[in-house]
Amino acid sequence: MDFTVVIQAGGQSSRMGQDKALMPFLGRPLIARQVERLRGLDAALLVVTNRPAEYAFLGLPLAADRVQGLGPLGGLVTAFEAASTPVVAVVACDMPFLNPALLLAQRALLEREQVDVVIPRSPEGLEPLHAVYRREVCLPAVRQALAEGKRRMIAWLEAVRVREMNAEEIAAADPTLRSFVNVNSPAEFRQAEEWARAEEG
């Protein structure tokens, strides 16, 4: 197996008021829904969290930030360090419609075009938390960005070979275009549940 999918569950969930990943989504923790969606992939699954006891129920490997307070980019370093495979997908814990088919399409692009990162561009911009990375190239680049005091998730991309996915390519794998929907507030959470109910009948 040369592929790992890392779920980032290290955020503060400040707008939600509680841990988004553990909130019941259609009756079960949101992160459990994500894990189920990812199980069909031929990939190792890993969760990055600084509260491992709360995620032990998943039965997955858990990794905590060795150095805390570095923000999302610090979480990316943790993901790359904890994964041992050459290719690593990193996804956010608050995406109810996480799309395995899209991740596979991204991985295929990474291999076919011999790039270091395949990252979708949505109407909101680049989506580094639904992206696929070549670990041996990206880990040192992210470490260097942190050493330079950078904290933004995309602050280091100019140092590697990046392939952006456009809307048409994304839609081929995800016709609903909901892969990047994330839930930052109770209202967004309820809306996503409504969409999921409609999708799943």
ABEGO torsion letter per residue (X at the ends): XABBBBBBAABAGAAAGBBAAABBBGGBBAAAAAAAAAAABBBBBBBBBABAAAAAAAGBBBBBBABBGAEAAAAAAAAAAABABABBBBBBAABAABBAAAAAAAAAAAAAAGBABBBBBBAAEBBAAABBBBAAAAAAAAAAAAAAGBABAAAAAAABBBBBBBAAAAAAABAAGAAABBBABAAAAAAAAAAAAAAAX
